[in-house]
């Protein structure tokens, strides 16, 4: 704990000191705040309500913009999903057709080998 002898006294305030400008600016700010607050603090509650309503309006606008953007992105994604589903169906049909052609070609090769006298049926069964 500090003893009173360790404390240094503050320099006296004089109007010509360099601190005068900062003190007067603080006083000006306090006076402007007192004007906002008014007597009994009723001005403060009005100022707070105004700030809150301004903030709420900004937040509502921001949320509305975000909702519009998300709705737009969602509709784009739905369209992309539909396009991809159609593409997938087309690729599946093409794959089925190619599989059928491959099976038919394998059968044709086996038939041709039998006609030509090839008895190596076990090679194709692997």
Steps between C-alpha positions, in 0.01 A plus 500: 500500500628846414549753769365855450857629473551294180209665320589798289250785492338597170625820341258788542266567210568822319309628200821533299619142557525258202238281667244776464401410143445132579306586816278743315436240226399250770273763653345569161432129450345475846276799429385351169429169675305683771293667229420160349417345837294794619352533844428176678657288229190498277704623204734205539220246470372679190849503349544131582161414344597691184834319477333163560235566234769609251701185577191282467418655161855442377487141625162439330638639172810285531294188574265573207797535266651177629166321458470620139855384430440159660172456309680579175785259578249233603311528170829479309595189698160339434547557126854359514380193692228438239752533217743262672220246566405506132864457400539209742190329356637543147837355597332203670293427188812523284682265738217246484500515119879453488477206741239333278719559193803358681309184601373459142855542364636243747232253393577570134874442557427171679272391213765589242768310693279191513431529128871529428575197710629657820442282806640748755169588664657523844707805395180708461345383824772658713 
